């Protein structure tokens, strides 16, 4: 069962990546979907057993979460704090 969870996490990474790319094409409604799918994929990757799919899920979903949530938070908090 845990080996299949890693595969699901990898599939969710590719879905999140697709949604994130669609958000770059001008439709911002896909950005929230990409974040939600990547967060679910990251949680599932943490639960998954040792496999290549776990590593892909952790790395890929983690990168999407970092790019969409952490980097904008840091930029708006520390660097872009003047109107």
C-alpha positions in Angstrom: 0.0 0.0 0.0 2.8 2.5 0.8 4.5 1.9 -2.5 1.3 2.9 -4.3 1.1 6.1 -2.3 4.5 7.2 -3.7 3.2 6.7 -7.2 0.1 8.8 -6.4 2.3 11.5 -5.0 4.4 11.5 -8.3 1.2 11.8 -10.3 0.0 14.6 -8.2 3.3 16.4 -8.8 2.8 16.2 -12.5 -0.8 17.5 -12.2 0.4 20.3 -10.0 3.2 21.2 -12.4 0.6 21.2 -15.3 -1.7 23.5 -13.3 1.2 25.8 -12.4 2.2 26.1 -16.0 -1.4 26.9 -16.9 -1.3 29.6 -14.3 1.7 31.2 -16.1 -0.4 31.4 -19.3 -2.6 34.0 -17.7 -5.3 32.1 -15.9 -4.7 32.7 -12.2 -7.5 30.3 -11.1 -5.2 27.4 -11.6 -2.6 28.6 -9.1 -4.7 27.7 -6.1 -5.3 24.2 -7.6 -1.6 23.7 -8.1 -0.9 24.6 -4.5 -3.6 22.3 -3.1 -2.6 19.4 -5.3 1.1 19.8 -4.4 0.4 20.0 -0.7 -1.6 16.8 -0.9 1.2 15.2 -2.9 3.8 16.4 -0.4 1.8 14.9 2.5 1.4 11.6 0.6 5.1 11.5 -0.2 6.0 11.8 3.5 3.8 8.8 4.2 5.0 6.7 1.3 7.5 3.8 1.6 11.1 4.0 0.3 11.1 4.3 -3.5 12.1 6.5 -6.3 8.5 7.8 -6.5 8.8 9.0 -3.0 11.9 11.1 -3.8 10.2 12.5 -7.0 7.1 13.4 -5.0 9.0 15.0 -2.2 11.3 17.0 -4.4 8.8 18.0 -7.0 5.9 18.9 -4.7 8.3 20.6 -2.3 9.7 22.8 -5.1 6.2 23.8 -6.2 5.3 24.7 -2.6 8.5 26.7 -2.1 8.0 28.6 -5.4 4.4 29.4 -4.9 4.2 30.1 -1.1 7.6 30.5 0.6 9.3 32.8 -2.0 6.5 35.3 -2.4 6.1 35.4 1.4 9.8 36.2 1.9 9.8 38.8 -0.9 6.8 40.6 0.3 7.9 40.5 3.9 11.6 41.4 3.7 12.3 43.0 0.4 9.1 44.7 -0.8 8.0 46.4 2.4 7.7 49.9 1.1 4.7 51.1 -1.0 
